[in-house]
Amino acid sequence: MRAESVRPGTLGTARHTALACGWPSECSSRRLNPERAATPRTLDQIGYAAEHLEAIRRAIRAPDGLVLIVGPTRSGRRTALYSMLEELDASRRAVHTIESSLLRPVSCWRQSRVPIRRCRCDARGWQRALARALRSAAATILIEKIEAVAPPAIQAAQAGHLVLSTMAVGRACSAIAELRRLHVTTTQIIDALSLVIGHRLIAGLCADCSMPDDREPVRQALAAALNTWLHGHVARPRRASPAGCAHCGQTGHAGPVLIYELLDIDARARGLIASSHDPVELEHGLLAEGSSIWDCGLRRVADGVASFDALLAGVRQPH
């Protein structure tokens, strides 16, 4: 049963969906912006570099494995996961999502909603929802947050299912230590984990009113990168105009800009995970020079897409 209604005087659409499939409730009730619902972001529009898009597509087209996107709340984690799922042919690979509230309804997916009260006090709702997804022969399963179901989710990824999920940790390498804390063994991590992406969203600059930024801290930060991994790049740093303009509503900023880091768990990475339990050692071993989330942000600063101030507000500067 599905019904849609528009409340007079609002721009949003209230959509209510209910599927009579038993517990947990496979239903949603949330307001949707019609433009957002009609034009979801494709994977190419999220903000990943071309070489990383290739790694992502390789991971999601595999028959099994675990893909994790980590970061704080409102860092675009589920938006990115939805865009990955929409790359797949749902008529050939059944998709089942398990969420506290649906990001948006997708007619060709099976979508389960775990009531929010169970998210806060009880992991059993998530565990039962995952068990239902496995019994329904879903080939691809999206789990909003993996913390409540880490061991069975890993087992599902080992047993022939593609599992996509999120985790509330700050850096991509921290996901490995967090999985261990959630009672996932190193052997299971090596066997199941395919890809980890660390997300942040920082404020983008208004293209109409941003100003050149030649402050000393900006020059110093960019100089270190331009002498090494950003060598040959033409840096044009900019900052927000204090007064803004009509195009940005006098804020000086445009929409959010994605900065990220990506761990492609290949044979070399599995060897490092097997030999080290220290997150700092793993970070140095798994992330090449110029590929950390700070480095990605610094590249956005060099391109004039985001300001150095926005980068500092979103990511801790390494020493």
C-alpha positions in Angstrom: 0.0 0.0 0.0 1.4 3.4 -1.0 0.0 6.9 -0.6 1.4 10.3 -1.3 0.1 13.6 -0.1 1.2 17.3 -0.3 0.4 19.6 2.6 -0.9 23.0 1.4 1.8 25.7 1.7 4.8 23.3 1.8 7.3 22.2 -0.8 7.8 18.7 0.6 5.9 15.6 -0.3 4.8 13.3 2.5 5.1 9.8 1.3 3.9 6.8 3.3 4.8 3.3 2.2 3.8 0.0 3.9 4.6 -3.5 2.8 2.7 -6.2 4.6 5.7 -8.4 5.3 5.6 -8.8 9.1 8.1 -7.6 11.7 10.3 -5.6 11.6 8.1 -3.0 9.9 8.9 -2.6 6.3 7.3 0.9 6.1 8.4 4.5 5.9 6.8 7.8 6.7 8.9 10.8 6.0 8.7 14.0 4.1 10.5 14.0 0.9 11.7 17.0 -1.2 10.2 16.3 -4.7 13.4 17.4 -6.5 15.6 15.2 -4.3 13.3 12.2 -4.8 13.1 12.8 -8.6 16.8 13.4 -9.2 19.0 11.3 -6.9 22.7 11.7 -7.2 24.5 9.2 -9.4 27.8 7.7 -8.3 29.7 10.0 -10.7 28.1 13.0 -9.0 29.1 12.2 -5.5 32.6 13.7 -5.8 35.0 10.7 -6.1 38.0 10.8 -8.4 38.0 8.7 -11.5 40.6 6.2 -10.2 38.5 5.7 -7.1 35.3 5.3 -9.0 37.0 2.3 -10.7 37.8 0.8 -7.4 34.3 1.4 -6.0 32.6 -0.2 -9.1 34.9 -3.2 -8.9 34.0 -3.7 -5.2 30.2 -3.4 -5.7 30.1 -5.6 -8.8 31.8 -8.4 -6.9 29.5 -11.2 -5.8 30.3 -10.7 -2.1 32.3 -8.6 0.4 31.8 -5.7 2.8 31.9 -2.1 1.7 32.0 0.5 4.5 31.6 4.2 4.5 32.7 5.8 7.7 32.4 9.4 9.1 30.3 11.6 11.2 26.5 12.1 10.9 25.5 14.1 7.8 28.7 13.3 5.9 26.8 11.8 2.9 27.4 8.2 3.8 24.0 6.8 2.9 23.6 9.0 -0.1 26.8 7.5 -1.5 25.7 4.0 -0.6 22.3 4.5 -2.4 24.2 5.7 -5.5 26.3 2.6 -5.4 23.2 0.4 -5.2 21.6 2.1 -8.1 24.6 1.1 -10.3 23.5 -2.5 -9.9 20.7 -4.2 -11.8 18.1 -5.0 -9.2 16.4 -7.4 -11.5 19.4 -9.6 -11.5 20.7 -8.9 -7.9 18.0 -8.6 -5.3 18.6 -5.5 -3.1 17.4 -5.3 0.5 18.0 -2.2 2.7 17.7 -2.1 6.5 17.4 1.4 7.9 15.9 3.3 10.8 14.2 5.6 8.3 14.3 5.3 4.5 16.5 7.8 2.7 14.0 7.5 -0.1 11.8 4.7 -1.4 13.1 2.8 -4.4 10.4 0.6 -6.0 12.7 -2.2 -7.2 14.3 -2.8 -3.8 13.0 -4.5 -0.6 13.3 -1.9 2.1 13.0 -2.7 5.8 12.6 0.0 8.5 13.7 -0.8 12.0 11.7 1.3 14.5 13.8 4.1 16.0 13.1 3.0 19.6 14.9 -0.2 18.9 17.9 1.6 17.4 18.4 3.3 20.8 17.9 0.5 23.2 18.1 -2.9 21.5 20.1 -4.5 18.7 17.6 -7.3 18.3 15.6 -5.4 15.7 18.6 -5.0 13.5 19.6 -8.6 13.9 16.1 -9.9 13.0 15.9 -7.6 10.0 19.3 -8.9 8.8 18.1 -12.5 9.3 15.0 -11.8 7.3 17.1 -10.3 4.5 19.3 -13.4 4.4 16.2 -15.7 4.3 14.8 -13.7 1.4 17.9 -14.6 -0.7 18.9 -10.9 -1.1 22.2 -10.8 -3.0 23.0 -7.2 -1.9 22.2 -5.8 1.6 22.5 -2.3 2.8 22.6 -1.9 6.6 22.4 1.7 7.8 24.7 1.1 10.8 26.9 -2.0 11.2 27.6 -1.6 14.9 24.5 -3.6 16.0 25.1 -6.5 13.6 28.8 -6.6 12.9 29.6 -10.3 13.3 26.5 -11.6 11.4 27.0 -8.9 8.7 30.6 -10.0 8.2 29.5 -13.6 8.1 27.0 -12.7 5.4 29.7 -11.0 3.4 31.8 -14.2 3.7 28.9 -16.4 2.6 28.2 -14.9 -0.8 26.3 -11.6 -0.1 27.5 -8.1 -0.9 27.0 -6.0 2.2 27.2 -2.2 2.3 27.1 -0.3 5.6 28.2 2.7 7.5 30.2 3.2 10.7 30.5 6.3 13.0 34.3 6.6 13.2 36.5 9.5 12.1 39.0 7.8 9.7 39.0 4.9 7.3 41.8 3.0 9.1 39.9 3.3 12.4 37.2 1.1 11.0 39.4 -1.9 11.3 40.1 -1.4 15.0 36.4 -0.8 15.5 35.4 -4.0 13.8 37.8 -5.8 16.1 36.2 -4.1 19.1 32.8 -5.4 17.8 34.2 -9.0 18.1 35.0 -9.5 14.4 38.2 -11.5 14.1 41.2 -10.4 12.0 40.7 -13.5 9.8 37.1 -12.4 9.1 38.2 -8.8 8.3 40.8 -10.1 5.8 38.3 -12.4 4.2 35.3 -10.1 4.0 36.4 -6.5 3.8 36.6 -5.1 0.3 36.6 -1.3 0.6 36.5 1.4 3.2 35.8 5.1 2.4 36.1 7.9 5.0 33.8 10.8 4.4 33.6 14.5 5.4 31.5 17.3 4.0 32.9 20.8 4.2 31.4 24.1 3.1 32.0 24.9 -0.5 32.8 28.5 -1.7 30.5 30.7 -3.7 31.9 30.9 -7.2 30.6 34.4 -7.7 32.0 36.2 -4.6 34.9 34.2 -3.2 38.2 36.1 -2.9 41.9 35.1 -3.4 43.5 33.8 -0.2 47.2 34.6 0.3 47.3 34.3 4.1 50.5 32.8 5.5 49.0 29.6 7.0 47.4 28.8 3.7 50.6 29.3 1.8 52.6 27.2 4.2 50.1 24.3 4.1 50.0 24.3 0.3 53.7 24.7 -0.1 54.4 21.4 1.7 52.0 19.6 -0.6 53.2 21.4 -3.8 56.8 20.3 -3.0 55.7 16.6 -2.7 52.5 14.9 -3.8 50.9 18.0 -5.3 54.0 18.9 -7.4 53.1 20.6 -10.7 49.6 21.6 -9.6 48.6 25.2 -10.0 47.2 26.4 -6.7 44.5 29.1 -6.6 43.3 29.2 -3.0 40.3 31.3 -2.2 38.2 32.2 0.8 34.7 33.3 1.5 33.7 36.9 1.1 32.6 38.3 4.4 29.6 40.0 2.9 28.7 37.3 0.4 26.4 38.1 -2.6 22.9 37.6 -3.8 23.8 34.2 -5.4 24.8 32.7 -2.0 22.4 34.5 0.2 25.2 36.7 1.7 26.8 33.7 3.2 29.9 33.4 1.0 29.3 29.7 0.7 27.7 27.3 -1.8 26.7 23.7 -1.1 28.8 21.1 0.7 31.9 19.6 -0.8 33.0 16.0 -0.3 36.5 15.2 1.0 37.4 11.6 1.5 40.0 8.9 1.8 39.7 5.4 0.3 41.2 2.1 1.3 41.1 -0.6 -1.4 41.6 -3.8 0.5 43.8 -5.7 -1.9 46.4 -8.5 -1.1 48.9 -6.0 0.2 46.4 -4.4 2.5 45.3 -7.7 3.9 48.9 -8.5 4.7 49.2 -5.3 6.6 45.9 -5.9 8.5 47.1 -9.3 9.5 50.4 -8.1 10.8 49.4 -4.9 12.6 46.8 -3.9 15.2 48.0 -0.3 15.5 45.7 2.2 13.7 48.6 4.6 13.1 50.8 1.9 11.6 47.9 0.8 9.4 47.3 4.4 8.2 50.9 4.9 7.2 50.9 1.5 5.5 47.6 1.7 3.7 47.3 5.3 2.7 49.8 6.5 0.1 51.2 10.0 0.3 48.6 12.5 -0.8 45.6 10.2 -0.3 44.5 11.0 3.3 41.3 12.9 3.9 43.3 16.0 4.9 45.2 15.8 1.6 41.9 15.5 -0.4 40.7 18.6 1.4 44.0 20.4 0.7 43.5 19.6 -3.0 40.0 21.2 -2.8 41.6 24.3 -1.2 44.3 24.4 -4.0 41.5 24.3 -6.6 39.6 27.1 -5.0 36.5 24.9 -4.4 36.6 25.2 -0.6 38.5 27.5 1.8 41.3 26.6 4.2 39.0 27.7 7.0 36.3 25.2 6.0 39.0 22.4 5.8 40.2 23.3 9.4 36.6 23.2 10.6 36.0 19.8 9.2 39.3 17.9 9.7 42.1 18.0 12.2 45.3 19.3 10.7 48.1 16.7 10.9 51.4 17.7 12.6 
